Amino acid sequence: MKSIKNLTRMTYETTAFQGWRLALSSKGAAFTKYFSDKKYGDEKKAFAAAEGALAGLKAILAAAKLVNGKHTATTVSKVEKLLKQA
């Protein structure tokens, strides 16, 4: 599978981790979550979980109100809750 914007395939021979990394920064906030092949079963399932989380994250950020050009603490906590549940 090929990496897409905000989702990067992480495979290293020297470490035990293989999976996908979701990374997105927006309006002064940065969000990162790793989706392990081992936890989700295989590469495709981990990718599907990462894509779903990315779609949810983008939906929250698109609907969010900005204060002084930055995301509010409420928006950041909503995103963190979503990523924790993913």
C-alpha positions in Angstrom: 0.0 0.0 0.0 1.2 3.5 -0.8 1.3 6.3 1.7 -1.2 9.1 1.4 -1.2 12.6 2.8 -1.1 12.5 6.6 -0.7 8.7 6.6 2.8 7.2 6.4 3.7 3.5 6.3 6.3 2.8 8.9 8.4 -0.4 8.4 11.8 -0.7 10.0 14.0 -3.8 10.1 15.7 -2.6 13.2 12.6 -2.1 15.3 9.6 -4.2 16.2 7.0 -1.6 15.0 5.3 -2.0 11.6 2.2 0.0 10.8 0.8 3.4 9.9 1.5 6.8 11.4 -1.2 9.4 11.2 0.3 12.9 11.6 -1.6 16.1 11.1 -0.9 19.7 12.2 -3.4 22.4 11.9 -3.7 25.9 13.3 -1.2 25.5 16.1 -2.0 22.0 17.1 -0.3 18.8 16.1 -1.8 15.3 16.3 0.0 11.9 15.9 -1.2 8.4 16.3 0.4 5.1 15.4 -1.7 2.2 14.0 0.2 -1.1 14.5 -0.3 -4.0 12.1 0.0 -6.3 15.2 -2.8 -4.6 17.1 -5.2 -4.4 14.1 -4.4 -7.8 12.5 -2.6 -6.9 9.3 -1.5 -3.9 7.2 -4.8 -3.4 5.4 -6.8 -3.4 8.7 -4.4 -1.0 10.3 -4.6 1.3 7.2 -8.4 1.2 7.3 -8.4 2.2 11.0 -5.9 5.0 10.3 -8.1 6.2 7.4 -11.2 6.2 9.5 -9.4 8.1 12.3 -8.1 10.6 9.8 -11.5 11.2 8.3 -13.0 11.8 11.8 -10.1 14.1 12.7 -10.6 16.2 9.5 -14.3 16.4 10.2 -13.8 17.7 13.7 -11.2 20.3 12.6 -13.3 21.5 9.6 -16.3 22.2 11.9 -14.2 23.8 14.7 -14.3 27.4 15.5 -11.0 29.3 15.8 -9.9 31.7 18.5 -7.1 34.1 17.4 -6.4 31.8 14.5 -5.9 28.7 16.6 -8.0 25.7 17.6 -9.7 25.9 21.0 -8.8 23.6 23.9 -12.2 22.0 23.4 -11.5 21.1 19.8 -8.0 19.7 20.8 -9.6 17.5 23.5 -12.2 16.2 21.1 -9.5 15.2 18.6 -7.4 13.6 21.3 -10.5 11.6 22.5 -11.2 10.4 19.0 -7.6 9.3 18.5 -7.5 7.5 21.9 -10.6 5.6 20.9 -9.2 4.6 17.5 
